[in-house]
Amino acid sequence: MPDLSHYEWPCDFNALAESGCLGVIYKATQGTGYHDDTYEQARSAAYAAGLLWGAYHFADGSNVGKQVNNYLSFAMPTADDLICLDFEDNGSNSMSLSDAENWIQKVEDNLGRTGQCVLYSGNRIKETLGDRISEFWGSRRLWIAQYGTSVQIPASWDTYWLWQYTDGSIGPEPHQCAGTGPCDMNAYQGDETQLVTEWSGAGMPTPSPVPEELVVNILISAPEGVTVNVTKQ
């Protein structure tokens, strides 16, 4: 399944659908004012081809409220569309982790879709969240970017929902699908029925948060001269 933007347009979405692909995730906005000028044409073509549609916002370090307004007013996602925040490095203009949480919360609240926003990220979420366990992040779907044959999942999630394994050049094959040419490609672990059910987020089971590490205090008494070794299993 591809994720696309104006870089890959025009695409043959009929050929994509005929090849067995079920959906497309497309760039809608960036920051407080950028709009992908191919978004509306691509969405119409995807709907006409019977494809599921998703819209993502590329985050930056500018005002969060204005970024939310930019996304909602332009992308105008329906209740059946996938909604997503693209949280990645953008140099000195990168969005902070707290602003990413704020963006997602505001978008979900505005749409009445609590817990349905997908987080797209790679090293950015790994570096900003680290090994901390977050119920907020763990209760939302992770779309992880890591180009290779294996993937490292941050501690807040048990596994990924989508895995972007190639950018169309780096990473394992396939690097393209019908109607698009080389592009970002993504792996999904379930079957077609499951993907359709989960696409918007409304059909997702409520995830169980990864439990926080249990802290146990142990008092050990030993005779003098006896060495006690304690190991963590």
N, C-alpha and C positions, 0 to 999 in steps of 0.2 A: 504494500500500500504506500503511495507517495504522499509527501507533503510538498506543496508547490507555492510559487509566487509569480510575479511578472517575468522573472528570469526564464521560466519554462513556457510561458504563454506565447502563441496559442497552442493548445493541446487538443487532441482528438479524444474527448471524453466518451464518445460512443465506443471507440476501439478499446478504451480502458475498461468500460463496463463489460463489453463482450469477452474480454480476456479473463473475467472472473473477479476483478477488483470491485470492492463494495463501497469504498468511500475515498474522499479526498479532504485533506486539511490544507487550507489556503491562508496566506498572509493577508490580513485586512488592514492593519494599522501599525504605526510605530510612533512612540513618543506622544506628544500632545497635538500634532497636526498632520502627520504624514498619512496618506491614504494610498493603498495600492490601486492604481487606476485601472487594473484589469480585473479587480475583484468581482464587480457586479456582473460583468460579461461571463466570467468563469463560473460563477455560482449559477447563473441561468442555464449555462450549458451543462453543468453537472446535474442539476435538477432534471433537465430534459432527458438526460441519459439514464436517469434512475439511480444516480449515485447518492450516497450519504454525503453530507456537507459539514465541514468544520471550519471555524475561523479563529486565527490566532493573532495576538497582539505582541509585537516585539517591544520589550520593555526598555526604558532608559532611566536616567536619574532625574528626570524632570518631575514636575508636580503630578502627584498620583491622581488627584481628583480630575485634572484635565486629561490625563491619559485614559482614565475610565470613560469620561464623556466622549473622547475621541473614538474609542472602540465601540461603545454602545450605539452612538449616533450614526456611525458609518457601517459597521458590520451588520447591525440589526439582526442578530441571531434569532431564529425561531426556537421554539421549545424542543424541536427535534434535532437541532444542530449541535455539534460539539463546540464547546467554548474552551479557550486555552490561552494561558500566559506563556510567552517565550521568554524565559529568564536565563540569560546568558551574558557572558562577558561583553562589555561594550566600552572598554577602556575607562577613561575617567568619567564617562557618562553612564556607568552601569547602575542599575537599580539595586537598592539594598534589599536584604532579606525581609526586613520589617515592612518596607514599601511593597514588596511582592505580596506579602500576606494581606496588606491593606487593599491592594488592587483587587485581589481575588475576592476578598470579603465584600467589597463594594459592588463588584460586578454580580456576584451571586445574589446579594441582597436586592439589587435593582431588578434582577430577572426573576426573583423568587425561586432560585435553583441552588439551594444550600448544598454544598459538598460536590457539585457537579463539574466544577472547573478542573481542567487537566493542567498539570504543571509540566511544561517542556523545559528540560535543563540537562546539563552535563556536569562539567567540572564546577560550574558556578554554585549549584546547590550543594555539591560535595564540600566545597571550600567554605561556604558561608554557614551551612548547618552543621557540618562536621559529624561527630559521632553522637550528637545530642538526639534524644528521642522527642519528637514533636507530635502531639496528637493532631494538631491542625493539619500539618503536612501529611502525616500518615493516613489521614482519613480521606485524602484526595488522590486521584490517579496520577501516577508518575509515568511520564513519557521521557525516557532516558536517552541521551545522546552519547554514544561511545562507539567509535568505529573500530571494529575488530571482531574476533570470533567468540569473545566472552565479554561479560558486562559486570561491573561492580555496582551494587545497589546501596545507597545510603541507609543508615541504621533505622530511619523512621519507616521504611517500607520492607515488607517481606519479599516483594518482587516488583517488576515493572508491569505497566499496562501495555505500553508500546515501547519498542526499542528501535531507535534510529541507528542502524548498524553501518550505514554508508551515506556519504554525501554525493554519490554518483561517480566518485573517483577513488577515494580512500575507503578501505573496508572490503568485506567479502562480497561476492556476487549473490544475487543479481544487482546491477547498478542502474537498471532502468526497467520500465514496464511499458506495455503497449500504449501508444499514443502520446508519450511524454518525452522520450529520450532520456539521457542520464539525469538523475535527480536524487534528492533525498529519499531513501527507501526505509521502510519500517516493518518490523516483525511483530506479530501478535500471537499469543500462545493458545488462544481458544479456537473454536470453530466458527463458521460463518453465522450461524444462528445466534451464538453468544455475542459476537461482535455487534450485530445489528441491535440486539437487546441492550447492550451496554453503551452504545455509541453516544447518546446525549448525556448519559450519566444517570438518567432517571431509573434505568433498570439495573443499576449496580447494586449488589448486596452491600449492606452496611459493613465496612471493613472493621476488623478488630484491631485497635491500635497495638503497635508493638509495645510490650510491657516495659516499663522503666526498670533499670537494673535494681535488683533487690539488694539492700544493704543489711548485712547481718553482723552484729557485734558478738564476738566469741571471747570468753574469758578462759584462758588455758593455764592450768597449774601443773608444774612439773618439778621433780626433784632437782636440786642444784647439780649442774654438770650435764644435765640431759638436754640435748638440742631438739627443738620442736620445729618441724618444717610445715608450713601451710601453703597449699597450692590451690589455685582457682580452676575449677573444671568448667 
